[in-house]
Amino acid sequence: MTPIPVDWAAVHAAAAFRLAAPRQPISGRVGERLGSGTGSSLEFQEYRPYVPGDDLRHVDWAAYARSDSLNIRLYREEVAPRLDLLIDVSRSMAVSPEKAAAYGNAAALLACACARTGADVRIFSASPSDARSLVRAEDIEPLLVCEGATSVLEAPHLPLRRRSLRVVLSDFLFPHDADVLVPRLGRDGAWVALVQLTLPEEAEPRAIGGQRLVDVESRKGLDLVLDETAVRDYAARFNRLRSGLSRAVRRIGGRFAYLHAGLPVGDAARALAAAGVLEPA
């Protein structure tokens, strides 16, 4: 199994971006962002009564002098987010050399952006039970083996971490209802970003007459006449799919970006930034 190669020179040249993570509190490990728990940062959060064993340095002695009541000052902990990066490694992501190259570079761009956050990053690819840690962006390349019959997004259960950030890269060309899939991806999460990548002809096919189409994942064939009417109907369905994903993720406060294979890496990075998935580092 050979991973899809990545043009790392182009990716690093275009990767002056980081994930546009939300500024509201999110949970995680000790780091740079403010979390929802309490800890030792300088931002005061609230009081609670003293209990034996509490750090006496956090007692509000001025309030004790006034009220004869011992209270502890609680401070908001400083945390880095937990980030779950889901990449679709089904066969449709490498249906052509052009799409495979675009997919590899898009995955690498997102890996760079995720690594820049300082987050605790896990990658879900072939199996929901086999999450891998990402420390450097290059850690993603061995996982870019698009030989699955289904996408990890089709798994009945995804062990995403509670209140993690979720970033998803797929063509979303599998049977699904966006109004069901997207809330499932966003369950217990602070933020979701969906990136859809397709070939231009997957979005806007040409009328080319009678054809036998073969599904690269199921291997099933279908005889079809691609005339103007069929193409128009397909384009309408694809646009409903894309708008459905965008609408569903924005409804939960997330972001949606569409990329088509063939975009130079720099243009893909700028498109992700324009969609609010990335921001200047």
C-alpha positions as a Python dict, from the first residue, in 0.01 Angstrom:
ca = {
    (1, 'M'): (0, 0, 0),
    (2, 'T'): (168, 318, -123),
    (3, 'P'): (56, 648, 31),
    (4, 'I'): (-44, 933, -196),
    (5, 'P'): (263, 1157, -235),
    (6, 'V'): (249, 1512, -106),
    (7, 'D'): (417, 1812, -265),
    (8, 'W'): (562, 1927, 66),
    (9, 'A'): (760, 2211, -89),
    (10, 'A'): (440, 2366, -227),
    (11, 'V'): (247, 2290, 92),
    (12, 'H'): (504, 2452, 321),
    (13, 'A'): (531, 2751, 87),
    (14, 'A'): (154, 2801, 115),
    (15, 'A'): (113, 2702, 479),
    (16, 'A'): (137, 3047, 640),
    (17, 'F'): (-198, 2969, 800),
    (18, 'R'): (-333, 2803, 1111),
    (19, 'L'): (-672, 2661, 1192),
    (20, 'A'): (-925, 2936, 1257),
    (21, 'A'): (-1022, 2779, 1591),
    (22, 'P'): (-1293, 2951, 1796),
    (23, 'R'): (-1204, 3194, 2071),
    (24, 'Q'): (-1465, 3066, 2320),
    (25, 'P'): (-1349, 2841, 2603),
    (26, 'I'): (-1275, 2481, 2510),
    (27, 'S'): (-1131, 2194, 2707),
    (28, 'G'): (-793, 2029, 2669),
    (29, 'R'): (-449, 2001, 2824),
    (30, 'V'): (-231, 2277, 2964),
    (31, 'G'): (-136, 2521, 2693),
    (32, 'E'): (-217, 2860, 2545),
    (33, 'R'): (-594, 2880, 2516),
    (34, 'L'): (-848, 2949, 2787),
    (35, 'G'): (-1057, 2652, 2889),
    (36, 'S'): (-1383, 2603, 3072),
    (37, 'G'): (-1227, 2440, 3379),
    (38, 'T'): (-1042, 2609, 3660),
    (39, 'G'): (-669, 2625, 3711),
    (40, 'S'): (-387, 2870, 3761),
    (41, 'S'): (-411, 3132, 3486),
    (42, 'L'): (-448, 3498, 3580),
    (43, 'E'): (-810, 3533, 3472),
    (44, 'F'): (-1043, 3528, 3773),
    (45, 'Q'): (-1350, 3310, 3727),
    (46, 'E'): (-1548, 3278, 4054),
    (47, 'Y'): (-1544, 3201, 4426),
    (48, 'R'): (-1627, 2883, 4614),
    (49, 'P'): (-1612, 2795, 4985),
    (50, 'Y'): (-1278, 2675, 5122),
    (51, 'V'): (-1241, 2302, 5189),
    (52, 'P'): (-948, 2141, 5373),
    (53, 'G'): (-662, 2074, 5135),
    (54, 'D'): (-719, 2382, 4917),
    (55, 'D'): (-415, 2594, 4832),
    (56, 'L'): (-410, 2873, 5094),
    (57, 'R'): (-256, 3107, 4839),
    (58, 'H'): (-595, 3118, 4667),
    (59, 'V'): (-789, 3218, 4979),
    (60, 'D'): (-946, 3565, 4954),
    (61, 'W'): (-808, 3697, 5282),
    (62, 'A'): (-960, 4042, 5234),
    (63, 'A'): (-1307, 3888, 5208),
    (64, 'Y'): (-1228, 3673, 5516),
    (65, 'A'): (-1141, 3986, 5716),
    (66, 'R'): (-1474, 4142, 5620),
    (67, 'S'): (-1703, 3840, 5655),
    (68, 'D'): (-1518, 3578, 5861),
    (69, 'S'): (-1590, 3342, 5569),
    (70, 'L'): (-1314, 3151, 5392),
    (71, 'N'): (-1353, 3153, 5014),
    (72, 'I'): (-1123, 3036, 4738),
    (73, 'R'): (-1062, 3236, 4423),
    (74, 'L'): (-1097, 3014, 4117),
    (75, 'Y'): (-911, 3097, 3799),
    (76, 'R'): (-978, 2975, 3449),
    (77, 'E'): (-726, 2715, 3337),
    (78, 'E'): (-508, 2771, 3035),
    (79, 'V'): (-552, 2489, 2788),
    (80, 'A'): (-480, 2387, 2434),
    (81, 'P'): (-769, 2231, 2246),
    (82, 'R'): (-822, 1869, 2157),
    (83, 'L'): (-846, 1843, 1781),
    (84, 'D'): (-982, 1549, 1581),
    (85, 'L'): (-887, 1549, 1211),
    (86, 'L'): (-1097, 1310, 1001),
    (87, 'I'): (-970, 1227, 653),
    (88, 'D'): (-1169, 1019, 406),
    (89, 'V'): (-942, 747, 265),
    (90, 'S'): (-1204, 570, 57),
    (91, 'R'): (-1112, 488, -303),
    (92, 'S'): (-1315, 778, -441),
    (93, 'M'): (-1059, 1025, -303),
    (94, 'A'): (-799, 887, -547),
    (95, 'V'): (-1027, 811, -841),
    (96, 'S'): (-784, 994, -1071),
    (97, 'P'): (-423, 1114, -1042),
    (98, 'E'): (-545, 1475, -1040),
    (99, 'K'): (-784, 1416, -751),
    (100, 'A'): (-531, 1209, -558),
    (101, 'A'): (-270, 1487, -585),
    (102, 'A'): (-519, 1753, -478),
    (103, 'Y'): (-636, 1537, -190),
    (104, 'G'): (-283, 1470, -64),
    (105, 'N'): (-195, 1839, -71),
    (106, 'A'): (-524, 1945, 92),
    (107, 'A'): (-474, 1689, 370),
    (108, 'A'): (-118, 1815, 421),
    (109, 'L'): (-236, 2179, 432),
    (110, 'L'): (-490, 2091, 701),
    (111, 'A'): (-228, 1893, 892),
    (112, 'C'): (4, 2197, 889),
    (113, 'A'): (-279, 2421, 1008),
    (114, 'C'): (-375, 2179, 1285),
    (115, 'A'): (-15, 2131, 1399),
    (116, 'R'): (28, 2509, 1426),
    (117, 'T'): (-250, 2532, 1688),
    (118, 'G'): (-42, 2352, 1948),
    (119, 'A'): (-341, 2125, 1995),
    (120, 'D'): (-353, 1760, 2097),
    (121, 'V'): (-428, 1634, 1745),
    (122, 'R'): (-559, 1290, 1654),
    (123, 'I'): (-618, 1169, 1298),
    (124, 'F'): (-900, 934, 1202),
    (125, 'S'): (-850, 775, 862),
    (126, 'A'): (-921, 413, 771),
    (127, 'S'): (-1083, 302, 1096),
    (128, 'P'): (-1256, 493, 1377),
    (129, 'S'): (-1087, 262, 1626),
    (130, 'D'): (-736, 342, 1501),
    (131, 'A'): (-675, 709, 1573),
    (132, 'R'): (-316, 830, 1530),
    (133, 'S'): (-145, 1125, 1694),
    (134, 'L'): (-20, 1410, 1478),
    (135, 'V'): (282, 1598, 1608),
    (136, 'R'): (433, 1717, 1279),
    (137, 'A'): (236, 1780, 961),
    (138, 'E'): (439, 1509, 787),
    (139, 'D'): (287, 1249, 1022),
    (140, 'I'): (-23, 1248, 803),
    (141, 'E'): (143, 1122, 483),
    (142, 'P'): (165, 749, 574),
    (143, 'L'): (-211, 754, 637),
    (144, 'L'): (-298, 878, 287),
    (145, 'V'): (-372, 534, 147),
    (146, 'C'): (-707, 558, -32),
    (147, 'E'): (-810, 195, -60),
    (148, 'G'): (-1119, 181, 162),
    (149, 'A'): (-1455, 64, 33),
    (150, 'T'): (-1625, 315, 263),
    (151, 'S'): (-1538, 639, 434),
    (152, 'V'): (-1464, 659, 806),
    (153, 'L'): (-1753, 907, 815),
    (154, 'E'): (-1992, 620, 740),
    (155, 'A'): (-1894, 431, 1057),
    (156, 'P'): (-2187, 384, 1296),
    (157, 'H'): (-1979, 517, 1585),
    (158, 'L'): (-1703, 777, 1584),
    (159, 'P'): (-1512, 799, 1915),
    (160, 'L'): (-1458, 1175, 1888),
    (161, 'R'): (-1340, 1340, 2204),
    (162, 'R'): (-1587, 1548, 2398),
    (163, 'R'): (-1563, 1918, 2316),
    (164, 'S'): (-1287, 1859, 2064),
    (165, 'L'): (-1250, 2060, 1746),
    (166, 'R'): (-1336, 1850, 1441),
    (167, 'V'): (-1191, 1904, 1092),
    (168, 'V'): (-1319, 1681, 813),
    (169, 'L'): (-1181, 1630, 459),
    (170, 'S'): (-1393, 1428, 217),
    (171, 'D'): (-1572, 1444, -116),
    (172, 'F'): (-1892, 1348, 72),
    (173, 'L'): (-1992, 1142, -232),
    (174, 'F'): (-2147, 863, -28),
    (175, 'P'): (-2511, 815, 73),
    (176, 'H'): (-2588, 1045, 363),
    (177, 'D'): (-2829, 1304, 494),
    (178, 'A'): (-2638, 1622, 581),
    (179, 'D'): (-2892, 1708, 851),
    (180, 'V'): (-2807, 1378, 1022),
    (181, 'L'): (-2434, 1348, 946),
    (182, 'V'): (-2329, 1701, 1044),
    (183, 'P'): (-2497, 1713, 1388),
    (184, 'R'): (-2342, 1372, 1458),
    (185, 'L'): (-1998, 1513, 1373),
    (186, 'G'): (-2069, 1814, 1591),
    (187, 'R'): (-2207, 1627, 1891),
    (188, 'D'): (-2037, 1741, 2214),
    (189, 'G'): (-1799, 1948, 2001),
    (190, 'A'): (-1693, 2311, 2016),
    (191, 'W'): (-1643, 2360, 1642),
    (192, 'V'): (-1666, 2169, 1313),
    (193, 'A'): (-1502, 2251, 980),
    (194, 'L'): (-1600, 2055, 670),
    (195, 'V'): (-1382, 2063, 358),
    (196, 'Q'): (-1531, 1908, 46),
    (197, 'L'): (-1292, 1820, -236),
    (198, 'T'): (-1407, 1693, -575),
    (199, 'L'): (-1296, 1686, -935),
    (200, 'P'): (-1449, 1961, -1149),
    (201, 'E'): (-1630, 1693, -1352),
    (202, 'E'): (-1774, 1542, -1035),
    (203, 'A'): (-1945, 1874, -975),
    (204, 'E'): (-2023, 1959, -1338),
    (205, 'P'): (-2003, 1657, -1571),
    (206, 'R'): (-2027, 1697, -1947),
    (207, 'A'): (-2291, 1548, -2174),
    (208, 'I'): (-2102, 1264, -2341),
    (209, 'G'): (-2379, 1022, -2438),
    (210, 'G'): (-2404, 657, -2338),
    (211, 'Q'): (-2153, 544, -2077),
    (212, 'R'): (-2095, 256, -1838),
    (213, 'L'): (-2006, 398, -1499),
    (214, 'V'): (-1829, 187, -1237),
    (215, 'D'): (-1837, 281, -868),
    (216, 'V'): (-1473, 271, -753),
    (217, 'E'): (-1575, 164, -405),
    (218, 'S'): (-1854, -91, -457),
    (219, 'R'): (-1723, -197, -804),
    (220, 'K'): (-2084, -199, -926),
    (221, 'G'): (-2152, -85, -1281),
    (222, 'L'): (-2432, 131, -1418),
    (223, 'D'): (-2525, 196, -1781),
    (224, 'L'): (-2629, 557, -1820),
    (225, 'V'): (-2695, 807, -2097),
    (226, 'L'): (-2529, 1135, -2002),
    (227, 'D'): (-2736, 1374, -2209),
    (228, 'E'): (-2809, 1738, -2129),
    (229, 'T'): (-3108, 1650, -1911),
    (230, 'A'): (-2917, 1390, -1708),
    (231, 'V'): (-2627, 1630, -1658),
    (232, 'R'): (-2859, 1912, -1551),
    (233, 'D'): (-3037, 1686, -1301),
    (234, 'Y'): (-2705, 1560, -1163),
    (235, 'A'): (-2568, 1915, -1124),
    (236, 'A'): (-2882, 2016, -934),
    (237, 'R'): (-2842, 1719, -698),
    (238, 'F'): (-2474, 1796, -643),
    (239, 'N'): (-2552, 2160, -564),
    (240, 'R'): (-2817, 2048, -315),
    (241, 'L'): (-2558, 1819, -154),
    (242, 'R'): (-2304, 2099, -126),
    (243, 'S'): (-2551, 2359, -1),
    (244, 'G'): (-2698, 2105, 243),
    (245, 'L'): (-2357, 2043, 399),
    (246, 'S'): (-2284, 2415, 418),
    (247, 'R'): (-2621, 2496, 571),
    (248, 'A'): (-2603, 2212, 825),
    (249, 'V'): (-2254, 2297, 950),
    (250, 'R'): (-2324, 2669, 972),
    (251, 'R'): (-2634, 2591, 1174),
    (252, 'I'): (-2408, 2450, 1446),
    (253, 'G'): (-2160, 2738, 1423),
    (254, 'G'): (-1904, 2563, 1204),
    (255, 'R'): (-1739, 2633, 869),
    (256, 'F'): (-1769, 2484, 521),
    (257, 'A'): (-1521, 2508, 233),
    (258, 'Y'): (-1538, 2362, -116),
    (259, 'L'): (-1221, 2285, -313),
    (260, 'H'): (-1195, 2143, -662),
    (261, 'A'): (-900, 1936, -777),
    (262, 'G'): (-672, 2136, -1001),
    (263, 'L'): (-638, 2438, -774),
    (264, 'P'): (-275, 2527, -705),
    (265, 'V'): (-183, 2466, -342),
    (266, 'G'): (-159, 2837, -265),
    (267, 'D'): (-504, 2901, -411),
    (268, 'A'): (-646, 2612, -208),
    (269, 'A'): (-500, 2763, 110),
    (270, 'R'): (-651, 3102, 28),
    (271, 'A'): (-988, 2941, -46),
    (272, 'L'): (-982, 2772, 296),
    (273, 'A'): (-896, 3105, 457),
    (274, 'A'): (-1176, 3283, 271),
    (275, 'A'): (-1421, 3022, 400),
    (276, 'G'): (-1307, 3079, 759),
    (277, 'V'): (-1143, 2739, 800),
    (278, 'L'): (-791, 2885, 814),
    (279, 'E'): (-651, 3220, 926),
    (280, 'P'): (-309, 3385, 891),
    (281, 'A'): (-61, 3238, 1138),
}
